[in-house]
Amino acid sequence: MKIALAQQNYHIGYFEANRQQMLHRIRMAKEQGIDLIVFSELSVCGYPPRDFLEFEDFINECYRSLDALKEETDGIAVIAGGPLRNPARAGKRLFNAAWMLYQRQVIGTARKTCLPTYDVFDEYRYFEPGFSWDTISFQGKKIALTICEDIWNLGDNPLYRVCPMDELMKKGPDLMINISASPFDYDHDVDRKEIIRANTLKYHLPMFYCNAVGSQTEVVFDGGSLVYDAQGRLVREMKFFEEDYAVFDLGAVLQPRHRVSSVGNQIEEARPAAEEPPQESAVFDQEMRVSKVKDPERIVDYLTSEHNISQIHQALLLGIRDYFGKMGFSQAILGSSGGIDSAVTLALACEALGPDQVHSVLLPSAFSSGHSVADAEQLSQNLGNPYELLPIQPVYESLLQCLEPVFGDEPFGVAEENLQSRVRGNLLMGIANKFGYILLNTSNKSELATGYGTLYGDMAGGLSVLGDVYKVQVYALARFINARRPLIPGHILEKAPSAELRPGQKDSDSLPPYEVLDKILYQYIEKRQGPREIMEMGIEESLTRRVLKLVNSNEYKRNQFCPIIRVSCKAFGVGRRVPIVGRYLS
């Protein structure tokens, strides 16, 4: 049996495009003599469809797409993801299902049992858990078909009461197929490979794992579809952050001494599958996972490791491209300050969209240093993107004059500082509205966490590129970009970070050094460590409590923020739900 995995980028609710993309692959696979082609979770509608699932018309469109796929299954079987109506009156009205189609018939369905309801997932809001399990017979083999989370319920502390594969093993399967929409974060790729390997070792069956790829607003899917043999050895890892297609000979995968891979459209048997040593980056990641919670000195090393930064770089590029492409926009605008955050955002946007499509605006005030303007100009000249210089001082002074009857003789303070930022936000949004651009926000995760930003000013934007990237990682990204080609001027990397909203201002006037701050933030936000656990790691008590208070008391700002491209296991946005009016640690 020849099995093809089709790792594709879907557009939520764009049924015609998704359908045509799948039909193209099915027809191509038929020409190649493929017996079974596998697509990812909820492929007919895109993942996650969220409240679209509450519309009957949306479900009807899903069924129409499945009917269209079914008509192409003469001589080839298709596994596709789509909602399945629940015939029972009790329970939710839908299942998250994998449909197996063959000879213009539905020959089987698998209903997702383990419905994740944490972080960015909210599947139990829409779906009924599967409650029956059976294999699907095809060409003399019994397939154990599961969906994403269904294979993660292993180990000593299972999250769910039922492990679907334990139930399916009672039916004597010959192989496992899992269709997935597993989001990217820089902690996840090693975990994903380990859980698939653990399944193959536990059940002594090969697994064909087809993951989604592409960005859906803030959530990035990285692909990396996998095939493991029954001895827990990797047969093939498909491409990351791009579409891919690979063909496998099941007979060869079932042979314990061989592996198979696909090159182009040809299927070839590769060398004997000896146990491979882990990749150096994977070893580093695994070592860091063990030590980073206990040793705060290693946290920054982990966050800025080359492996993580390389993945973050690819994820951010995909996130930018897909947001613009799927929204129907082509051009971006951002404020270029001569600082590290706007520099990295601009470099990423130029790489993702093309430099001609990214407009930077330099908006100096009376407090902006001359070198900041020069650095921003040099950056755009290096990148080759169009830029303009619009000094904000006349507008700022006009606003101060307007506010003078109210402000009176009050000393210069935060209100006057923030007014400059809001002038910049207004000008950038005005240009964006005039010409149909999307404003890219340049705030980083460290700033968003501590409230170091101005609502309706530098927090304005349609998409946040760096909102899930700590400041230490922003610097690492800049070095990563420059390692390939020196685009970001050295002075931007070397100078002390500053908002330049008052004379001689530095970030360190308001925040601890980022190397210290980001250790605390990572432990609190990603690892959910409380103040006691953080202090036990050697962080001073007053600093710990001050930082955690800043995080929790600034939730109201983040609640009004734009979508953030998610690259960590706990990003601000849909995956982090914290009360605005809560008093915990604030």
N, C-alpha and C positions, 0 to 999 in steps of 0.2 A: 504494500500500500504506500502510495506517495502522498505525503501530507505537506501542504503549503501553509505558512504563516504569513498573513498580510497585515503588517504593522502600518496603520494609516492614520492620517490627521483629519478628524471629522469636525464639522461645524454644527453646533447645537441648533437643532430646529431647521436646518437647511436640508430638508429631506431629499430634494432633487439632486443636489450636489453629492451628498453622502451616498445615495442610491447609485448614481452613475459611476462614482468612484469604485464602489463594490462590484457593480456589474462588469466594469472594465477588467478588474482582477479575475473575476470568475471566468470570463470568456478567454482571457489569456491563459489561465490555469487549464482550462479544457483543451486548448490547443497543445499544451505541454503534456497532456495525458495524466494530469493530477487527479487523484481519487477523492481527496478531501481538502477543502480550503477553509481556513479558520480566521475569523475576524474578532475584534476585541469587544469588550463589554459595552452594551447599549450602543452598538455601532450604528444602528439605523437612525438614531436620533441625536447622538453625541452625548458625552458625559461631562458634567452632571446637568441633567435637564431641570432639576429643581422643580419649582411650582408649575412649570409647563405641564408636568405630569397630571395636574389637577384638571386640565382641559380635555374633554372627551374628543374634541377635534384633533388634538395633538396625538392621542392614542390611535385614533383612526388613521392618521398619516403614517404612524409607525407600522400598523398592520398592512397598509397599502404598499409600503416599501418591502415588507417581508413577502407579500404576494408577488411582487415584481422579481425579487430574488428567486423565489420558488420556481418561477417559470423558466429560469435558466439552469435548473438542476438536472437536466437530462444527461446522465452519464457522469455527473460529478456531485458530491455531497458538499453542503455548505453549513458551517456553524457561524451564526450571527447573533449578536446581542440585541434584545429589544424587550419592551414591557410585555407582559402576558396578563390578560384579564383573569381575575379570580372568579370562578363560577359560583363559589359559596357566598352566601349572604353575610356570614360572619367574617370578621377580619377586614384588612385593607383590600381595596378593590383591584390591586395590581400585584404581580410578582415581577421581580427583576430576573429575567430569564435568558438562558442560552437556547436558541432554536436550532435544531438540526434538520436540514431540508435535503431531500433526495428524490429524484424522479418526480418532481413537481408535487411532492407530498411533504408534510411534516412528519418525520419518522421518530421524533423524540424532542422533549424539552427538559432542561434542568432548571430548577428554581433556586435562586440564591437563598441560602439558609442563614448565613452569618451576615447580618445587615449592620454595617458600621454606623455608629451614631456618636462620633467624636471628631474633634478638629474640623476639617472642611467637609466631613461626611454627615449626612442627615437622612440616611436611607429609610430608617424605620418611620420617618414622617410620611413616606409614600408607599412603601412596599410591605407585603405580608411575607414573613419568613417561610421558606420551603419546609415542608413537614413530611415529605416522602422522597425516597431516593432509589433510583434504579439506573442500571447501565443502559447504554444504547448500543445495539448490535449493528455492526457494519463490516461487510466483507470478512465475516468469520471472526471478528474481534469484538470484544466488549469494551466500550469506552466509558470510563468514569469521567463525566463532564461536570465541571464545577466553575464557579464564578468568583474571581478575585479573592475576597476576604475568606471564602470557604476553605482555603488551604492554609490560612494563618492561625487557625485555632489549635496549635500544637503546644507542647511544653507543659511545665508543672503548674502554670497559672492561666488556664484557658479563660478567654473573655466571654465565651458563649457556652451554653449547656450542651450543644450538639456539635460533633465533629463530622461533617458530611462524608469525608473519605472513610472514616471508620464504618459508617453505614454502607457505603458503596462497596467496601471490601467484602461484605457478606454475599455480594452478587458475582464475585469472581472476575473482576475486570482484568484486561490485558494491558491497558495503558491509561494514563491520565491526560486530560486536556483541560486547561484552565484559561478562560478568557477574562481579561482584566482591564481595569482603568486605574492603574496604580500611580498616584501623583509622585512627582519628583520632590525630594529634598536632599541636601548633601549628606544626610545621615542614612539614606534609605537604600542605596543600590547594593551595598554589601548585605544588609538585612534581607533584601528580596532574594538574592542568590542563595543565602543560607537557608531561608525557609523553603525554597523549592528543593534544594538539595536534601533538606531534612525530610521532606515528604517522600522523595524517591528512596531514601535509605529506610524509612519506616515501613513503606508499603511494598518495596522491592519492585517498583514499576517505573517505566520511563515517564517523563512529563513533557508535554508540549505546552508552553506558556506564551500566550499572545497578549501583549500589552498595547495600550493606546499610546499615541504620540501627539504632540501639539499642545498649544496653550489655549485655555478657555477662560478669558478675562484674567483672573489672578492665579489660577491653578495651572501648573505646567506638568504635562505628561511626557516622560523622557524616553518612552519606548524600551529598548534593551530587552526585547523578547528573548526567551531562553528555551533551550531543549537540553534536558539532562537524561542520562540513561539510568537503568535500574540500579546501578552500582553507585549512584550519586556523583557521576563524572559529567562534567560539562561537555556537551556535544557542540553547541553553537550559542554564541551570544550575538544578537543582532545589533544594528546601529543604535546609537543614542541620539536623541534630539532631532531625528529626521525619519522620514518614512523608509520602510525597508520591506523586502519580500524574500523569503527563503523557502527552499524545497528540501524535504527530508524523506529518506526511504525508511519506513518503519522497520522493515526486516533487518536493515543494517543497525538501526538504533537498538533493536532487541538483542543483537549479538553482543555478548559481554566484552569482546576483545576489540571492537571496532567503533569508530565514530564516523559520522557523515557530515558533510557540509555542502553548501551550494555555491557555485561560482557562476554568476550570470544566470543563465537559464539551464545550465548543465548541472547534473547531479553527479557528484564524484565521491568515492570512498577515500577517506583520509587515512593517515597512519594509525596504528593501534593506539587506543585511548589509555595511555598510562596516566597515573594520578599526577596532576599538575601542581607545582608549588603555587601558592597564592601570589597574586600580583603584589609588587612592592607597596603600591598605594593602598591595597586592601589590607596588607599586614599593618601598615601604619595606622589606618583607620581603626582596625580592630584593637590595636594596642592603645590608641588614644581613647577609645570608648571605655576601656577598662579603667584607665587612669585619670581621665579628664575631670570626673566628678570629685575625686579624692585629692588631686593635685592641681590647685588653681594656677600654678605656674605654667602648666602645659595647655591651658585652655586656648590662649591666643595662638599657640603653635598649631593646635588642631584647627581652629577657625580659619587660619590663613594658610593651611597646608596647600601645596600645589594641586593636589588631587581635588580638594574641595573648590578651590578658586577656579580651576579649569571648568568644573561642572557648573558652578554658578555663572560663569561667563557665558557658557552655551545656553543655559536656561534663560538668562536675561535677554539674550539675542532672540531666542525663539518667542519669548513672551512679548517682546516689542513687535516683532514681525507679525505674529498672529493677531495681536490686538488691533493693529492698524489694518491688516489685510481683511480680517473678519468683520471689522466695523465699517469697512469701505473708505478708510482714510489713507492718505499717502504721505502727507507732510506733517512734520513736527516742529514745534518751537519750544525754546527753553531760555531761561535767563542764565547767562554765562558770567559768573562773578570773578573768575580767576582763582577760585577755590577748588579743592580736590573733588568735592561731590559733583558740582556742575561739570567739571572736566571729564570725569569718568562717565557721567550720564551722556554727555555730548559724544564722547568717543564710541560708546555702545550704540547710541542711536544712529550715528553715521555708518557704523558697520552693519547694523541691522537693516536700515532703510536706504542707505546710499547718502553720501555727503550732500548732494544737491537737494535732497528732500528734508534737510534738517536746518532750521534757521535759528541762529543764536543771537540774542540781544544783550548787549552790554549796557547795564543800567547804573552807572556810578553815581554816588552821592558825594557830599562834601567830605565824608569820612572814608571814602574809598581811597586806597593807596594807589599811587601811580603805577606801581609794579603789578597790581591786580588787573588793571586795564590792559597793560602791556602783555601780561601772561595770557589773558583771555584772547587777545588779538592773535598772539603767536599760536595758541592752540587751534583756532579756527583756520589760520593759514596752513598749519601742519595737516589738519584734517581735510582742508579743501571745501569747507562748508560756508555758505553765505552768512554774514554777520552784520549787525548794525550797532551803532553807538548812540544811545539816547540818555543823556544825563538827566537825572530826576530832580535836581535841585530846584529848578523853577516851579515845578508842580508841588514839591514838598513845601517850599516857602509859601506858596499860595494857600495850601491847606492850613499851615500854621497861622497864617494871617486870618483865615476864616474862623479858626478855632480860638483865636486870641480872646474874644469876649467871654468864652467859657473857661479856658485854661488860666487866664489872668497871669498872675506872677508866680504860678506854680513852677518849681524847678524842673529842668529837663530830666526826663525819666523814661520808663519803659514805654509809655504811650507814644512819645516822640520817636523812640527807636522803632517801634512797630509800625508807625505811620509810614516810614520809609519803605518797609517791606511791603506794605499794602499798596503803596504807589506802584511799586514794581509789579505786583500781582495784577493790578488794574490795567497797566499798560500792556503786559503780556497777554492777558485775556482779551483786551481790545483788539490787538493784532490777530490773535487766534480767531476771534469771531469774524473779523473783516475778511480774512483769506481762507477760512476753513481749515486751520491747523488744529492739531491736538497739542495742548500744553503738557510737556513732560515735567513732572515734579522731581526735584533733586534732593529731597530730604533723605537722610539715612536712618537706619533703625535705632541707632544710639540717640539721635536727636528726637525722633518720634517717641521713644520710650520715656524720655525725661521731660518732654514738653518743650524742648528747645526749638521752637518754631512759632511762627505767627499765623494764626487763623486768617484766612482770606488774603494772606500775603505770600510768604515763601511756602506755605502749605497748600496753595492753590495748584490745580492741575487736573488733567483727565486721567493720567496714569502715573503711578509711582514706580520708578525703575529701581531705586535703591532702598525702598522702605523696609525691606527684609534683609538688609545687608549692614552689618555692624561697621562702625567707622574703621576699625582695624582691617576689616575685609575690603573696605573701599580702597585703602592704600595698597593692599595686596593686589586688588584688581588692576589698579593703575600700573603697578610694576609688571603684572602679567601682560597687560596690553603693550607696554613699552618694550618688553623683552622681544616681541616679534617685530616691532617697528617703533622707534622713539617718537611718539606723537604728543604725549603730555609733557610740557616743559618741566625741567627739573626743579625749577623754583616753586612750582605748584606743589610738588611732593615734599619739598624741604621746609616751606614756611609754616609757621604756627597757624592752625585753623582759627578763623575769625569771621563773624557775621558782618563786621565793619559797619556797625550802626551807631557807634560813639567813638570818640577819640581813643586810640590805643586799645580797643577792645580785643580780647582773646577768648576763645571758648573755655580755656582753663580758668577764666575769672568766675565762671558759673558752674562748671562741671569738673569732676576729677579727671586726671589723665585718662584718655580713652583705653589705654592698655589695662587700667584698673577697672574703669567703668564697665567695659564690655565683658569682663570676667563675671562681675556681679549680675549684669543683665542676662547673660547667657544662662547662668544657674537659676535665676528666678523665672525667666520667660520660657526658655526651652525645657529646662529640667525640673521646673516647678519646685525648686528648693525654697524653703522658708528662711526667715532671718537667722534662726538658730543654726541651721545646717550651713549657711553661708559663712557665718562668723566662725564656726568650727573649722572652716577651711583656712582661717588665718586672716580674714578680712575684718578690719576694725569696726566695732559695733556702731559708732555714730555715723560712719560713712555708709555702712550697710543700710541702716534705718533711713538715712536721708535719701539714698538712691531709690529704695523701694517705695518711699512716700512719694517721690517725684513720679514714679511710674504709675501708681494707682490714682494719684490726684489729677493726672492729665488725661484720663480716659475720655473725658468730654471732647478734647481736641481730636483724638484719633477717631472718635465716632463720626466726625464730620469730614474725614479724610477720604481721598480718592482710592480706587482699587490699587492694591500693592501686588507686584509679581512675587509669588511665594517661592522661596528657595530653601527655607529652613523647615524644621518639623513643627514650629509654632510661630506663625507669622501674625502680625496684627491684621485684623480684618475678619472675614467670615469664619475663620477657624479659631478665633479667640473671643470668648463671650464673657466680658467682665462688666459688672454693673457700674454705671457712671456715678451713682449716688452712694456707693458702698463706702464703709468706713474702715475696711480691713487694711491695715498697714498705711493708712493715709491720715 
